[in-house]
Amino acid sequence: QVQLVESGGGLVQPGGSLRLSCVASGGIWSMLDMGWYRQAPGKERELAATIKRGGNTNYGDSVKGRFTISKDNAKNTVYLQMNSLKPEDTAVYYCNARNYRTDFDSWGQGTQVTVSS
């Protein structure tokens, strides 16, 4: 069972930046594809970004060009750098780890991001 702990959320003005972090423990990092998903009030959870074990990345259409996902294999940590934030980016952001062999998903508890003036 993989445990995921997110940090870095908060309140930011439109146009600002935030960096989210997610530390994984209890699993084998090299077997995990990592991702960030978000859920706004009244909406379904949606993809923000994913990064495969080998480093390939994928982004949701609404964040392309503004968000960057990266990881530090030595620290078992995945990051989401969010720039040019908009009010519609307001959501709870969840870290996800998927075992590439079993497709078993683990989720973090979520971190709130609020973009408002």
C-alpha positions in Angstrom: 0.0 0.0 0.0 1.4 3.3 -1.1 1.0 6.3 1.2 0.9 9.8 -0.5 1.2 13.1 1.3 0.6 16.3 -0.6 1.7 19.8 0.4 2.0 23.2 -1.1 -1.6 24.3 -1.6 -3.0 27.6 -0.6 -4.5 30.9 -1.7 -3.0 32.8 -4.6 -4.0 35.7 -6.7 -4.9 35.3 -10.4 -1.7 35.2 -12.5 0.3 33.8 -9.6 2.2 30.5 -9.1 2.2 27.6 -6.7 4.2 24.4 -6.5 2.6 21.3 -5.1 4.6 18.4 -3.7 3.7 14.8 -3.1 5.9 12.3 -1.2 5.3 8.6 -1.7 6.1 5.9 0.9 5.4 2.3 1.5 5.7 1.2 -2.1 8.3 0.6 -4.8 8.9 4.0 -6.5 10.3 2.5 -9.6 7.0 0.7 -10.3 4.8 3.8 -10.0 3.4 6.1 -12.6 2.5 9.4 -10.8 -0.1 12.0 -11.5 -2.1 15.0 -10.2 -5.8 15.2 -10.5 -8.2 18.0 -9.4 -11.8 18.3 -8.3 -13.7 21.6 -8.2 -16.9 21.9 -6.2 -19.8 20.3 -8.1 -17.5 18.9 -10.8 -16.0 15.5 -11.5 -12.4 14.8 -10.8 -10.2 15.6 -13.8 -6.7 15.0 -15.0 -4.1 17.8 -14.4 -0.9 15.9 -15.3 0.7 12.6 -15.2 4.4 11.4 -15.4 5.3 7.9 -16.3 8.1 5.9 -14.7 10.3 6.7 -17.7 9.5 10.4 -17.5 6.9 10.8 -20.3 4.4 13.4 -19.3 0.7 14.1 -20.2 -1.4 17.2 -19.4 -5.1 18.0 -19.3 -6.1 20.4 -22.0 -7.0 23.1 -19.5 -3.5 23.3 -18.0 -1.3 22.7 -21.0 1.4 25.4 -21.2 0.8 26.6 -17.7 1.5 23.6 -15.5 4.6 21.4 -15.3 4.9 18.0 -13.7 8.2 16.6 -12.6 9.7 14.2 -10.2 12.7 13.5 -8.0 13.4 9.8 -7.9 15.9 10.1 -5.1 13.2 11.7 -2.9 10.2 9.6 -4.1 8.5 13.0 -4.8 6.4 14.3 -7.6 5.8 18.0 -8.1 3.3 20.2 -9.9 4.5 23.6 -10.8 1.4 25.8 -11.6 2.0 29.2 -13.3 -0.4 31.8 -14.6 -3.1 30.5 -12.3 -6.7 31.3 -13.0 -9.8 31.3 -10.8 -11.0 28.2 -12.6 -8.0 26.4 -11.4 -9.5 26.5 -7.9 -10.0 22.9 -6.7 -8.7 20.2 -4.4 -5.6 18.7 -6.0 -5.0 15.0 -5.4 -1.8 13.1 -5.9 -2.1 9.7 -7.6 0.2 6.7 -7.8 -0.5 3.8 -10.1 1.3 0.5 -10.0 2.2 -0.1 -13.7 1.9 -3.9 -13.3 -1.4 -4.1 -11.3 -3.0 -0.8 -12.2 -3.7 -0.4 -8.5 -4.4 3.3 -7.7 -3.4 5.0 -4.5 -4.6 8.6 -3.6 -3.4 11.3 -1.3 -5.8 13.2 1.0 -5.8 16.3 -1.3 -4.6 19.8 -1.0 -6.8 22.9 -1.6 -5.7 25.4 -4.2 -7.8 28.7 -4.3 -7.1 31.3 -6.9 -8.9 34.5 -6.0 -8.2 38.2 -5.7 
